[in-house]
């Protein structure tokens, strides 16, 4: 029996880096963003239904995220229809991973875990966290979005304090070494619990 650990955290908190640290400890990782990428790529499960609902969304046999952004910008209500197509496919991808993964700890990297109610399907939740100022500095340093876009994304996410309060573990990602030590501690605690079960 595997232990399902949800891994969440707001943009720029260091979730992807932390997820890789869990893999280094022998955990299996399912990444929600990577799953969507698979579904949108050539022959991905979302290409057919998305093309039927939004023909302009499919470019060169793949679902174009850029085209989807334009569709949503022109008609904000389209987001609901897009989510109705994608969410069940993502859930099926996650279920398939859960069925086939053989590690003792399965880590589910899901940015909007609490927002979507996904925490209910987890045995525990770990949240990555850093102070707000550092979060903004990291995101702006990437050079991939404007301050307004960053604030827009942050507005859609549950506040970090609330995520941290609702989580079983909080991993402070101020330095790589500190984050790794906390990841190792979380893994140790979970494995000790599995040994006692």
C-alpha positions in Angstrom: 0.0 0.0 0.0 1.5 3.3 -1.1 1.2 6.6 0.8 -0.2 9.5 -1.2 1.4 12.8 -0.4 0.0 16.0 -2.0 2.6 18.6 -2.7 1.4 22.1 -3.1 2.4 25.8 -2.9 1.9 29.0 -4.7 3.8 30.3 -7.7 7.5 30.9 -7.1 7.7 29.0 -3.8 10.0 26.3 -5.1 7.6 23.4 -5.6 9.2 21.9 -8.7 12.6 21.9 -7.1 11.2 20.4 -3.9 9.3 17.7 -5.9 12.7 16.6 -7.5 14.1 16.3 -3.9 11.3 13.8 -3.1 12.3 11.8 -6.2 15.9 11.8 -5.0 14.6 10.1 -1.8 13.0 7.3 -3.8 9.4 8.6 -4.1 7.4 8.4 -7.3 6.2 11.8 -8.7 3.0 12.7 -10.6 3.1 16.3 -11.8 -0.2 18.0 -12.7 1.4 20.4 -15.1 3.3 17.6 -16.9 0.1 15.6 -17.2 -1.7 18.6 -18.9 1.4 18.9 -21.2 1.0 15.2 -22.2 -2.7 15.6 -22.8 -2.2 18.7 -25.0 0.7 17.2 -27.1 0.3 15.3 -30.4 -1.9 12.3 -29.9 -2.7 13.5 -26.4 -6.2 12.7 -25.0 -7.3 16.3 -24.9 -6.5 17.1 -28.6 -9.7 15.5 -30.0 -12.3 16.9 -27.6 -10.6 20.3 -27.4 -10.5 20.6 -31.2 -14.2 19.7 -31.3 -15.2 22.3 -28.8 -12.6 25.0 -29.8 -11.3 24.3 -33.4 -8.9 27.3 -33.2 -7.3 25.8 -30.0 -5.5 23.0 -32.0 -2.4 24.0 -33.9 -0.3 21.5 -35.8 -2.0 18.6 -34.0 -1.4 20.0 -30.5 -3.5 22.0 -28.1 -2.0 25.5 -28.1 -1.9 27.1 -24.6 -1.4 30.5 -26.4 -4.6 29.9 -28.4 -6.5 28.8 -25.3 -5.4 32.1 -23.6 -6.8 34.1 -26.5 -10.1 32.1 -26.4 -10.5 32.8 -22.7 -9.5 36.5 -23.1 -12.2 36.8 -25.8 -14.8 34.8 -23.8 -14.0 34.3 -20.0 -16.9 31.8 -19.8 -14.9 29.4 -22.1 -12.7 28.6 -19.2 -15.5 26.5 -17.6 -15.8 24.5 -20.9 -12.1 24.0 -21.2 -11.9 22.8 -17.5 -14.8 20.4 -18.1 -12.7 18.8 -20.9 -9.3 18.8 -19.2 -10.1 18.0 -15.5 -11.6 14.5 -16.1 -8.6 13.6 -18.3 -6.1 14.8 -15.7 -8.0 12.8 -13.1 -7.7 9.7 -15.3 -4.0 10.3 -15.8 -3.5 10.6 -12.0 -5.5 7.4 -11.4 -3.5 5.5 -13.9 -0.2 6.7 -12.2 -1.6 5.6 -8.8 -2.4 2.2 -10.1 0.9 1.5 -11.7 3.5 3.3 -9.5 5.4 1.0 -7.2 7.2 3.4 -4.8 6.1 3.4 -1.1 5.4 7.1 -1.3 3.6 8.7 -4.2 4.0 12.5 -4.4 1.3 14.4 -6.3 2.6 17.8 -7.4 -0.6 19.8 -7.7 -0.5 23.7 -7.6 -4.2 24.1 -6.9 -4.6 21.1 -4.6 -6.7 22.8 -2.0 -8.5 25.0 -4.5 -9.8 22.0 -6.4 -10.5 19.8 -3.3 -7.8 17.4 -4.3 -6.5 17.2 -0.8 -9.4 14.9 0.1 -7.7 12.1 -1.9 -4.4 12.5 -0.2 -3.0 10.7 3.0 -1.2 14.0 3.9 -0.3 17.3 2.3 3.1 19.1 2.2 3.2 22.8 1.3 6.3 24.7 0.2 6.6 28.2 1.6 8.7 31.3 1.6 7.9 34.9 2.6 5.8 36.9 0.1 8.7 39.3 -0.8 11.0 36.4 -1.7 8.2 34.8 -3.7 7.7 37.9 -5.8 11.5 38.4 -6.3 11.9 34.8 -7.6 9.0 35.0 -10.0 10.1 38.4 -11.4 13.7 37.2 -11.7 12.5 34.5 -14.2 11.6 37.3 -16.6 8.6 35.4 -18.0 5.8 37.6 -16.7 4.8 41.1 -15.7 4.1 42.1 -12.2 0.4 42.4 -13.1 0.4 38.8 -14.5 2.0 37.6 -11.3 -0.6 39.4 -9.1 -3.3 37.9 -11.3 -2.1 34.3 -10.7 -1.6 34.9 -7.0 -5.1 36.2 -6.7 -6.5 32.9 -8.0 -4.5 30.9 -5.5 -5.3 30.4 -1.8 -3.2 32.6 0.4 0.1 30.9 1.5 -0.8 31.2 5.2 -4.0 29.3 4.7 -2.3 26.6 2.6 0.3 26.2 5.3 -2.2 26.0 8.1 -4.2 23.3 6.2 -1.1 21.2 5.4 0.4 18.4 7.5 4.0 19.5 6.6 5.4 22.9 5.7 8.7 22.9 3.8 10.5 26.3 3.9 12.5 26.7 0.7 14.8 29.5 1.7 17.9 27.5 0.8 18.3 24.2 -1.1 20.1 22.5 1.8 17.3 23.5 4.3 14.6 22.4 1.9 16.4 19.0 1.3 16.7 18.4 5.1 13.0 19.0 5.5 12.1 16.7 2.6 14.2 14.0 4.1 12.5 14.5 7.5 9.0 14.3 5.9 10.0 11.1 4.1 11.5 9.6 7.3 8.2 10.4 9.2 6.0 8.9 6.5 8.2 5.7 6.2 8.2 5.3 10.0 4.4 5.5 9.9 4.2 2.9 7.1 6.5 0.6 9.0 4.2 0.8 12.0 1.0 0.2 10.0 
